[in-house]
């Protein structure tokens, strides 16, 4: 059995954010999602006032952007830990 530091249940924006930060800090994580990554947010044509997107963003665009942030590993330049925001869906 593969060891993980963090198990995230749900790949909605909060779960994807948790996966991104887990990667950032070098934690080996896995995300479980029953349906589609992004949750119900992917159905929304325009998310207004979402942090970091003052002009708004589509739910699908948010999911795509957050998904690209997963699996990048630690960003502190030291290489401490091993990121791995693995997704299972």
Buried (B, 14 or more C-beta within 10 A) or exposed (E): EEEBBBEBEBBBBEBBBBBBBBBBBBBBBBBBBEEEBBBEBBEBEEBEEBEEBEEBBBBBBBBBEBBEBBBEBBEEEEEEBEBBBBBEE
